């Protein structure tokens, strides 16, 4: 009988739902119906340990294992119930490696290789070399696969683009006539998740770690905002480090300390269905991911397991996880599963005759941006977290364990994990109502096609600047950065409801013409940009302590005269950028720091953790106290002259200086002559209560100068054209000033963190160099655009990847920024004292692969002269140093 509706199919199937939980959980030897018998005997808690880990899902034991493999064996893992009792026990065990960026792929590939090794060593984790196929119903989805294929192929990771016919040959049970194609990952597979967890546990114990089941974390003990121990249901234990691997409970565990730790995650219901055996299903059937249909399919004991991410998910545990929620599931909800079942029936015709064994509804936790929460928390030193796995915990936990162990032992991971760093959020992101709305959107879009620069639609207008409403009326299209709304570009033709959502594209974006106009205004007249979201900090002291403190943190010379602004990095011990900022000296012992909005939590954490113990230096976050207006362009000076009684002529108000001025009737404005975009102009930091008045004054007076509103995208294109690197996009904690052309900002005559590492680089050389590439024969209207992550080839060998990309409106070329590495015969980076000559070798042929099409690219390590053609000569000395 043909079944066309999930309800009919369910009612006509042999559903063995009664007692099915036992059938499903028998493979794990646990059952919620016998939960009372699972209470383990309370063990004797050690008095102390070097590391205490809270949580016995797969992540906690993985971290314990990797720490112990590094020789740290004084470890105690605490689990309030039994290992795997939260969400790990009901995981379907998918091990998919393909991701949107190389960093996450490096983590997933490590996990896959480790699990395969466990299986080969006889640990019995249920590993299956099934491979996987991701399907494309649309041309855009296929474009996404082509981009990923270009990225993976260049990195030595095997993927293959498939036609619908080839997909059918590899997996005969699925329908393919409506597909554009797909991508085959032959090394993907599946595991039994609890078994992997038990192997981590066994091997960690063998190395000396202790695992305590039935012990609940009651409180994390601290002194001077540093971990000192853990209070548990079995007594207290002293420790140096605590790692929160609480899974569903991680956020609640975060408030069990003073100060509280902010961990923005929330739970949602998550479904899959398991069928009885089907004769058509092969044991090594590839895992199928039909993203456009929201579903994922794997073989399960001769039948099928079908799950997915429905577009309208259901949040759960809004007020906290129920007590004793161990080895338990949520009630079945066939209505909620309907959309996934309909897509399943479409994709897998044999499902019409399948008999259902179980509909599983197991909760999972998600974060506001669908990325993990990793690293040391900003609130408490030596308090680490590995949580918010967003239903990717099984394949990722192997790599997460490795890099978390590096973070704890070495002070930082060996790869850039900023995308997952818990410091990327603010306290505002931890609001429970915000999380409830945002997490539903995150889960609902988990399989959606994520176009470049996609914005979330929920939790918007969380933080707005005083100029928000007037900019909205003017057509500002907003993006959200660290909870702040900031204008990306302006489009007065849009409806108000569309100002927070814009359709993405892999090609020429919808904002191109608007941004081009704003760019021209900033080059030829005067653009006004709301930069209020910038992080703004004040550092003060009664004596010289603030100067001495900042000089130790900054690699540039801070001891300049009052009113001077200095661009500087704050380096770590390895010389990498922990912060990239501009500092104005307002007084002998009073400094005003500005840095990107994304650095707020990170910068504050770095500054506060290095404060003198005697309390002589005060660091204050004044971000909301001051709004920021950037005036940029050749007429900015004349405009500002008209609205203030202070001369803004260059002889009176030099570049890279700061003065207090009045604008209109508003006083106390901190005016800085800089733009961070290589054009003349000013940034006005205005007491927020005066912001609207100053804006109106400038817009009225600026009419004769051609003033227009401009957004963040226009500024970004100005900086990309001049090859200006930006922290978080181009620079990170692994990037040093000598690698990105900023050695001129390093003053080796002063003492600062990271000085020895940079001295060594200056003597020996570096292995990579930041460069700009202009693409040849690129059609801005028809070609797929570069958006970051595209492989850079030198003489046919991959030597790097793109970072920030954008169109150079003056250069009339597509521009990509990225790093070029010199490689040895094994493909590993090698030190080259003449790295500049290597990059600029006239015989070298560079290409950038964009979605499978290679474009020749012209390299440069300095700002192109054409990009400086309209720049005031007084700025050139500063700009040319900055390249």
DAFENSUL-V417273 format. One line per field, one symbol per residue. phi: phi as a letter, one per 40 degrees, with the letter a starting at -180 (. if undefined). A space follows every 10 residues. Layout:
phi=???
//
This chain:
phi=.cbbbdcccc ccccccccgc cccccccbgb accbdccccc cccccccaac bbbbhbcccd cccdcccccc gcbcbbbbbc bbdgccbdcb ccgcbcccbc accccccccc cccccccdcc cgcgbgcbcc gabbcbcbcc cccccccccc ccccbgccbb cbcdcccdcc accbcbcbbc iabbbcccab bcdcccdccd cccccdchcb bbcgbcccac cbaffbcbib cbcbhcbcac bbbcbcfdcc ccccccabcc bcbcaacbca babbbcdbcc ccdbdccbbb dcbgbbbbca fgbbbbbibc cbcbcafcbh cdcgcbfbbc ccaccccdcc cccccccbdc ccbcbccabb bbcbbbbcbg bcbbhccccb cgbbbaagcf gbcccccdcd ccccccdccc gaccbcbddb ccccbbdccc cccdcdcccc ccccbdbccc cdgcbcbcgc fcbbcdcdcc ccccgcbcbb bfgccbccab accccdcccb bbccacbdcc cdccccccdc cccbbabbbc bccdcbbbbb acbccccccc cccbcccccb cdgcbbcacb ccccgcccab abbbccadbb bbbbaddccd cccccccccb cdccgcbbbb cbdccbcbbb bbhccccccc dcbbcbcbcc cbbccgbbac bbbgbcbgcc bbcabgbgbc ibbbbbddcb ccccdccccc ccdcbgcacb bccccccccc ccgccbcgbb bacccbdccb gbccccbccb cacgdccccc cccchbbaac abbbcbfccc cbccccbhgc cbbbfgbcbi bcbcbacccc cfacbbbibb bcbcccgccb cbcbcccccc dcccbbbbcb fgbcbcbcca bbcddccbcb cddccccccc ccb
//
